[in-house]
């Protein structure tokens, strides 16, 4: 609850505020602004190209991490090893290496196979 003393205190404050607001400023606003800004620490803005370089480096790191961490198909790494040790084949034979344990040979002939069976 407000008391009479609180109301009197508020009225006296408002009266002193009106008197103070009616007086001219002690120093011009431009001078006051310059003084205040001189007291503040300097804040340097980061260089825009530095941000761009940091973003590009982050993208490169993420791409390399995903590429190195992604699973590889079963026969991808071993295909060169299989080619190096592949047996000499007839020109009518096609060899497919599915993985390290599965090799499929297709025998081709122009007029059909002599034995007409599954080879």
C-alpha positions as CSV (number, residue, x, y, z in Angstrom):
1,X,0.0,0.0,0.0
2,X,1.1,3.5,-0.7
3,X,1.5,5.8,2.2
4,X,1.5,9.6,2.3
5,X,5.3,9.6,2.6
6,X,5.6,7.6,-0.6
7,X,3.4,9.9,-2.5
8,X,5.2,13.0,-1.2
9,X,8.5,11.4,-2.2
10,X,7.3,10.7,-5.7
11,X,6.0,14.3,-6.1
12,X,9.3,15.8,-4.9
13,X,11.2,13.5,-7.3
14,X,9.0,14.6,-10.2
15,X,9.4,18.3,-9.3
16,X,13.2,18.0,-9.2
17,X,13.2,16.1,-12.5
18,X,11.2,18.9,-14.2
19,X,13.6,21.5,-12.8
20,X,16.6,19.5,-14.0
21,X,15.1,18.9,-17.5
22,X,14.6,22.6,-17.9
23,X,18.3,23.5,-17.6
24,X,20.5,23.6,-20.6
25,X,23.1,20.8,-21.1
26,X,26.5,21.4,-19.5
27,X,28.4,20.1,-22.6
28,X,27.1,19.7,-26.2
29,X,25.8,16.3,-27.2
30,X,28.5,15.8,-29.9
31,X,31.3,16.4,-27.3
32,X,29.6,14.0,-24.8
33,X,29.3,11.3,-27.5
34,X,33.0,11.6,-28.4
35,X,34.0,11.3,-24.8
36,X,31.9,8.3,-24.2
37,X,33.1,6.5,-27.4
38,X,36.7,7.3,-26.5
39,X,36.3,5.5,-23.2
40,X,34.9,2.3,-24.8
41,X,37.3,-0.4,-25.8
42,X,37.9,-0.8,-29.5
43,X,36.0,-3.7,-31.1
44,X,37.6,-5.0,-34.2
45,X,35.5,-6.7,-36.8
46,X,36.8,-10.0,-38.2
47,X,38.0,-9.8,-41.8
48,X,35.2,-11.2,-44.1
49,X,37.7,-13.3,-46.1
50,X,38.9,-14.9,-42.9
51,X,35.3,-16.2,-42.3
52,X,35.1,-17.5,-45.8
53,X,38.4,-19.3,-45.5
54,X,37.4,-20.9,-42.2
55,X,34.1,-22.0,-43.8
56,X,35.8,-23.5,-46.8
57,X,38.3,-25.4,-44.5
58,X,35.5,-26.8,-42.5
59,X,33.7,-28.0,-45.7
60,X,36.9,-29.7,-46.9
61,X,37.5,-31.4,-43.5
62,X,33.9,-32.7,-43.5
63,X,34.2,-34.0,-47.0
64,X,37.4,-35.9,-46.2
65,X,36.0,-37.2,-43.0
66,X,32.9,-38.6,-44.7
67,X,34.9,-40.0,-47.6
68,X,37.3,-41.8,-45.3
69,X,34.6,-43.0,-42.9
70,X,32.1,-44.3,-45.4
71,X,31.9,-48.0,-45.9
72,X,33.3,-49.5,-49.1
73,X,31.8,-52.1,-51.3
74,X,33.2,-55.6,-50.7
75,X,35.3,-56.0,-53.9
76,X,36.4,-52.4,-54.4
77,X,39.8,-52.6,-52.8
78,X,40.7,-56.0,-54.0
79,X,39.9,-55.6,-57.7
80,X,43.5,-54.5,-58.6
81,X,44.9,-57.5,-56.7
82,X,42.6,-59.9,-58.6
83,X,43.6,-58.4,-61.9
84,X,47.3,-58.8,-61.1
85,X,46.9,-62.5,-60.5
86,X,44.2,-63.3,-63.0
87,X,44.9,-66.5,-65.1
88,X,45.5,-66.2,-68.8
89,X,42.1,-66.8,-70.4
90,X,40.9,-67.7,-73.8
91,X,39.5,-64.7,-75.8
92,X,36.0,-66.2,-75.7
93,X,36.0,-66.3,-71.9
94,X,34.7,-63.4,-69.8
95,X,35.6,-63.4,-66.1
96,X,33.7,-61.4,-63.5
97,X,35.1,-61.1,-59.9
98,X,32.1,-60.5,-57.6
99,X,34.2,-60.5,-54.4
100,X,37.3,-62.2,-53.1
101,X,35.7,-65.6,-53.0
102,X,33.3,-65.5,-56.0
103,X,34.5,-65.5,-59.6
104,X,32.1,-66.0,-62.5
105,X,33.3,-67.3,-65.9
106,X,31.2,-66.8,-69.0
107,X,32.2,-68.9,-72.0
108,X,31.2,-67.4,-75.4
109,X,31.0,-69.0,-78.7
110,X,29.8,-67.8,-82.1
111,X,27.8,-70.8,-83.2
112,X,26.8,-72.3,-79.8
113,X,28.7,-74.5,-77.5
114,X,30.0,-77.9,-78.8
115,X,28.8,-79.8,-75.8
116,X,25.6,-77.6,-75.3
117,X,25.8,-78.0,-71.6
118,X,26.3,-75.8,-68.6
119,X,29.9,-75.1,-68.0
